[in-house]
C-alpha cells in the first residue's frame, strides 16, 4: 500500500480536494462548485452546509476511484478562506449564513467600536486594524441585529474548522485563523479575556486554539458514511488558505514570500519575529513559531475572470476552435501591448478593497481610455492593475521592516506566463513558480503529514515535495513604464477616494 495525504481547500467559489503521495505528487484531485449569495449591497454570503455537501460529493468520487485502490490515506488537512463567521449551536447546526471575506455589512459598527475602544488599543493587541471584513465585526453585527440567534451560539467556527467539525465532531480553532478575531492576542497566540470584555462578547463562544498540525480528532462514523472515507483517519486542525498556500509553495523560513494568484490577490511574508503594520494583515503562519505579514486584495484572479466573462467572447470562441483556453487567448492579446498599456491604468477595486487602503466603498476604474485603446489594452491594463496592487502591499511591508527578495507564486494565475512576468516586472522581484494549481491543498496535506509523523519537520516536507517549475526575472527595460504607471495608480485613488461612496 502507498501512503497518501488528503488536502481539502474551502475556496470562495469551490472546494478542491487532492490526495498526494508523500513526495508531493497528486494522485487524484476533484473540484466541486457552490454558490455565493449577495442578498444586499455590501453583503456577500455562503452557506457552510453547501460546502459540506460539495465536499461529500467530491469525496465520494475520490474514494471510489481506481486511482486510490492501493493507497491508504494516513491523514487529512483542511484549509479555508479567512474571516469567516460560522455560528453553530450545541448540536452543530449552522445558525446563520457565513458572511465571507468580501462582506462589509459591519462597516458602521467598526466605526462605533473604534471610537469606543480606540483603534490603537485594538491594533496593539490583535496586530490588525478593525475592519468590517474581519470575523469579529461580523460577530458584533450578528449580536446587534439578531440577538435571538447570538444567544443560541455554542461556538463560532472558521471555514476549515467547520469542515474539521463535520469530519470529527470536534469544535476547534487553529492558530493561523486567529487573526480574524481582534480578541486574539497576536503576540501571545491566545484569546484575550480583556478584549473579549471590551468588545462585549463571551469567550465561551470561542473554540480552543490548536497548532495547525495538531491532530484534533479522526473521521467519525457519520462522516465516513457520508463521504466514503475510512473511519479513524487522523484530522489535523488545518489553517488559513493563504498560509497553507504559502507552505505548499515552499515558504517556510524568515523572509520568504508567497504571491497569491487565486480569486483574491496579495502576498504573505514569512517572519520569525513580530512585525505588524495597520495597513496590512498580521497572522500566524501554519508553520510553528512564524508569522505571516500579509497583503490581501480583492482584485486578484477574480478580476481576470470578470474581464473574461464580460469582454472576451471572441477569445472563448478561438479557444474552442484551436483547442486552447480562453485565458491563453487573452494572454496572446495582452502580449501584443507594450508595458504600461500605453497609458491605460486600472484600479482593481471590484468589491471595495482590503489592504493597504481598507476602503469598502473603493471602486474599479479604467483611466486613460481613448479611441486607440482596444480590448487587448484592457486585458493587459487589468493584469497590470492587479500587479500594482501587489507592489503597493509589498512596499508597505518593506517600510514596516519586512525584507522581500523574491516571490513564490501560487494559484491559477501563476499558470499565465504573461501575467506572472508582468508581476515580476512591476514589483522588480524574481518570481518562482512551483506546482501552482495544487499549492494550497498540498500545504493542507503537509500539515497532516507532519502531524501524523510522515515528515520529521517542515524542512523535510518541503525538500520532498516542492519543486520550482519556472522562474521569472524582472525585465529592466519595462521598469520606467511601470514606475510611471504605479505612480499614476496611487495618485488616481488619492484623487478619486472622496467620490468613492456608497
N, C-alpha and C positions, 0 to 999 in steps of 0.2 A: 504493500500500500504506500502511496505517496502522501506526504504531509501537505495539507492545504490550509490557507488562512482566508477568511471571508471578510471583505471590507464593504460596508454599507454607507452610502453617501445620501444624505437628505438635502437635495438641492432646491432651488427656487422653483424650477419648472418640472423637475422629475427626480426620481430616485435612481441611483446607479449602484449596482451590486456586482462585485468582481471576486472570484476565487483565484488566489495566487498560489503558485508554488513558493517554497521558501527562498528561491533565487530571484523572486520578483516577477517571474513570467506569468502572465494571466492565463488561466486555464479556460475560464468561461466568464462572460460578462452579460448582464441584462439591464435594460433600462425600462422604466415604466413612468409615463407622464401622469400628472394630476393638475387640477385647475388652480388658478389664482383668482380671488374674488376682489372686486372693487365696489363695495356697497355704497360708499360715499366718497366725496372728494377728500383725498388725503388718507383714506382707509385702504389698506392692502392686506387681505386675509388669506389664510389657508386652513383647511380642516385637517388636523393631525390624524384623525381616523382614516382619512383618504390616503395619507402617507402609508399607514399600516396596510391598508387594503392593497395598495400598489406593491409594497414590499412582499406581501404574501403571494401575489400573482407572479412576481419575478422569481421568488424563491421556489415556487412550485415548478417553474420551468427549469431552474438550475438543478434542483435536487433530483429531477427525473432525467437529466441529460446524461448521455453516454460519456460525455467528457469527464464526468466525475465518478465513473464506475470503479476506478481503482484509487480514489482519493478519499482521504479521511480529513475532514475539517477539524483542526485542532483548536481553533479559537476564532472569535468574532469581535471585530472592532466597528464602531459606528461613529460617523462624523455627521455634523449637521450645520445648517445655516445658523448664524448668530442672532442674538437679540430676540429670541422667541419668548412668548409668554403663554405657556400652556397650563391653565389651571385644571387640576383634576381633584375629584372628591376622594373619599376614603376607599371607594370601590374602584377607583381608577378611571371613572368616566370623565371625559373632557367636558368642562362646563361652559366653554366659550371658544369660538374660533380664534386661532392664533394670529395676532397682528404681526406680520413678518417684518423683516429688517427695513423695508421701504415705508412702513406705516408711520404717519406723522400726526395722528389724532391727538396725541398728548402735548402738542406744542404749547397751548395756553397753560397747562398745568406746570410745564417746565419753567416758564417764566415766573409763575407764582412761587414755586418751590425755591428757585434760585434767590428770589427776593427774601424769602423767609429764612432759609438756612444759610445762604451765601454760596455763590459759585465756587469761591476759593476753598471753602471748607470741604465741599463735596469733592473737588478735584484733588485736594491734599490726601484724602483717604482712599478714594477709588482710582485715582490716576487717569480719570476720564471726565470730559465735560458732560454736563447734564443736558442731554439732547433727546428729543421725542422718539427717535428711532431705537433707543436702548430699551432693555427689558423693564427696568424699574419704573420709568414714567408710565408705561402701559399698565403695570400693576396698580399704580395710583389712579389712573384713569378708570380702571375697572372698579376699584373701591368707591370712587366718587359717583360714577354713572350707574353702576349695577351693584349696590351694596348687598342685595339679596344673594347674588352669585358669589361675591367675595366671601361672605360668611360660610359658604359651603366648601371653600378651598381646603384641601388637605395639604397639597404641595403644588408649587409652580415648577414645571419642568422646562427643559430646553429641547430642541429638536432631537438631538441624539439621545438624551436621557429618556425622552418619551419612548423611543424605539427600544432602548435598553429595558425600560419597564415592561413593554409589551412582550419582549423576549424572555424576561427573567422574573417579573413581578416585583423587582426591587426599584425603589424610588431614590434616585441618586443625582448628584451634581458633580460633573468633572471640573477640575480647577481651571481649565482653559476657557470655559464658558462663564466663569465668574465675572468677567469684565463687563457683562451686560447689566449687572446689578450694582448700583452705586453704594449699596450697603456692604459690599465686598471690599475688605482691606487688601489692596493690591500688594503692599509691601509684606504683609504677614501671610497672605494666602488663606484667609479665613473670614467668616462673617463678622461684621462689626455690630455688636449689640447697640452701641451708642448711635450709629447711623440708622439702624432699624427704628429706634425710638424717635429719632428726629424726623424720619420720614413717616412715622405713624403706621408702620406695618409690623406684624408679628413675625419674629424669626422662626416660629413654628412652621410657617409655610415654605421655608427654605430647606431643601434636602441637604443631607450630609455631603461634605466635599471629599472627593477622592482624586488621587493621581490618575492621569488618563490611561495608564497601562495597568491599573489595578483591576484584578478580576473581582467584579462586584456581584456576580451570580452566574447562573448557567441556564441554558434553554430549558424552559419548563414544559410540562406535558401539553398544556393548552397551545403554546406557541409551536411546539413540534407538530401537533395535529393540523394547525393552520398553515404551516409553511413547508412541511416536509423535511425539516431539519431533524437531526438526531437529538433526542433529549439528552441533556447533560453537557453539551458543548459549552466550554467556558466563554463568558462575555465580559469584556473589559469596559471601563467607564466611557471610553471614547473621548471625542473632543470636537472643537470648533473646526469647521470645514477648511478655513484658511490655514489654520495651524497644522491640520493633517496634510493638507496640500503642500505646505512648506516641508514637512517631514518626508513626504513621498517624492518631493523634488530634490531632496538631499540637503536641505537647510537645517542643520542641527548645531552649528557652532557660532560663536560670537562673530558678528559682522556679516555673516552670510544672509542673503536677502532673496526672498521669493517674490516673483512678479505674478500677480493674479490675472489670468486671462479667461475667466469664466463669465457668467452673466453680469456680475459686477467686476469692477477693476480695482487696482490698488497694489499694495506691496506690504511685505512683512519682514522687518529687520530683526534677526535673532540677536539677543543681547544676554550677556551673563551678569548684567548689572541693571538696576532700576533707572530708566530714563523715560520720563513722561513729558508730554507737551499737550497743552489744552486743545491744540488744533488737530491732534492726531488721536489714535486709539491705542491704549495700553492694555496688554493682557498677558497671561501666562502662555508659554509655548506648551505643546503636548510633551516635549522633551523636558524632563525634570531639571529644576534649577536654572531655567532660562525663561526670559520674557520675549514677547514679540511687540515691537513698536510698529503699529500698522497704519496704513493709509487706506481707507475704504471709500471707494467712489461708486456712485450709482451707474455711471456711464462706462461700462466695460464691453464685453462681447454682446450685451443686450442692445447696445447702440447699433452694432453692425447687423444684428438680426432685424432691428427696426428698419434700417436702410434697405436691407434685402427684401423684406416683406412688403415694403411700400413703393420702392422705386426700381427694383431690379427684375422685372418680369422678363425682359429680353435675355438677361443673363441666365435666368431659370430655364428658358426655352433652349438656349445654347448648350447649357449643361446637359439637358436631356438628349440633345442631338449628338453631342460629342462624347457623351459618357463621362463627363467630369462632375463637378459640383458647382452650385451657384456661387459659393464662396471663392472657388478657384477663378471663375469667370470675373467676379468682382475684383479680385486681385490683379488680373490681367489688365483691366481698365485702370485701376489705381496706379499701376506701374508705368503707365504712359504719361502721367502727370508729374512734373518736377517737384522736388521737396518744397514745402511751403504752399502747395496748391495754388500758386500764382496769386497769393493774397487772400484766398478764401480761408477763413478761420471759423472753427466750430466749437461752441461751448456744449459739452455733453451732459448737461444737467436736465435729464429727461424725466426725472421724478424727484425734483429737488436735488440737493447734493449733500453728501456727508463731508468727510474731511477733504481739504482743510478749511472749507468756508462755512460748513454747517448751516445751510440755509434751505429749509424745507420748501421754500417758495421759488428757489432758483429755477430758471427756465433754459431750455436749449435754444441756441442761437446760431444761425449761419450769418457771418458777416463778410461782406465783400462780393456778394452775388452781382453779376452783370451778364449781358448777353453772350459774352465769350465763354462763360462757365457752362460746363456740361455735367452730365451725371457722373462721369469719371472724376471730375473735380470734387463733387460732393462725397463720393465714396472715399477718396483719399483724405479730404478735409475731415471727415468723420473719424477715420483711423488716427489722423494726427491729433485731433481734439482729445481722444482717449489717451494718447501718448503724452500730451501736455498735462492732463490731469495727473498722470503718473509722475511726471517730472515735478509738478507742483508739490506733491506729497513727499517725494524724495528730498527736495530742497528743505522743506520744513524739518524733516527727520535729521538731516545733516546739521542744520542750525541748532537742533536740540542736543547734539553731541553724538549722534549715531554715525558710524563710518560705513559707507556703502561703496564697494569697489566693483562688484559685479552682481548680476541678477540671474536667478534660476527660475525660468519661466514654466508655467503650468496652465492647464485649462485649454479649451478648444481653440482659443485664439492663437496659442503657441504653434498650431499646425500651419498657420499662414506665414510663409516666408516674407512676403511683402510687409505685412502688419508688424511682425516681430523685428524686422530690420528698421522700420520706422521708429519703433520704440527705442531701439539701440541708438539710432541717430539722434533722436530728440533728447534722450537722457544722457547721452555720452557714456553709457555703461555697456560693457560686454554682457551679452545675454547668452546663457547656456540653457539648452532645452533637453531635459531627459525625456522620459515617457510621459508626454504632456496629458494625454487623454485619461490616464489611469493614476495620476499622481495622488489625487485626493483619496480614492479608495485604497490605494497602496499604503498611504500614510495610516489610514484606519487599520488596515490589516497588520502593519508593522507594530502598532500599539499592542495588538493581540499577540503577535509573535514574541515580543519582548515580555509581555505579561505572562505567557504560559511557558516561557523559557526556551523557545526555539532559537532565539538570539540572546547572546550574553549581555549585549548592550546595544545602543543606537549606532555606535561606530561600526559594529559588525553588521547590523541590519542594513546600513547604507552601503557598505562595501559589497555586500552580497546582492543588492537589489537595484541600486540606482546607477544608471549608465547614461552619460551625456550622448545624445544623438546628433546634435548640431550646435554650432556656436556662431553667434552674430557679433561682429566687431563694428563699432561705430564708424561711419563714413565721414571723415572730417570735412569732405567737400560740402556736406549738407549742413554743417554747423552754423554758418552765418544765417542761412534761411530759417533754420529752426530757432535760433536765438531771437531773431526778429519776430517770428510767428508767436513764440512763447510770450514775448513782451506784450504783443497785441492781445493775446489770450487773457492775460491777467488784467490789463487795462480795461478790456471790454467788460469784464464782470464788475470791476470797481465802478465804472461809469453807469452801468445798467442796473446795479443792485437795487437802487431806490424804486425802479419801475417793476421789479420782480415781486409782485404782491399776489395775494390770492385772487 
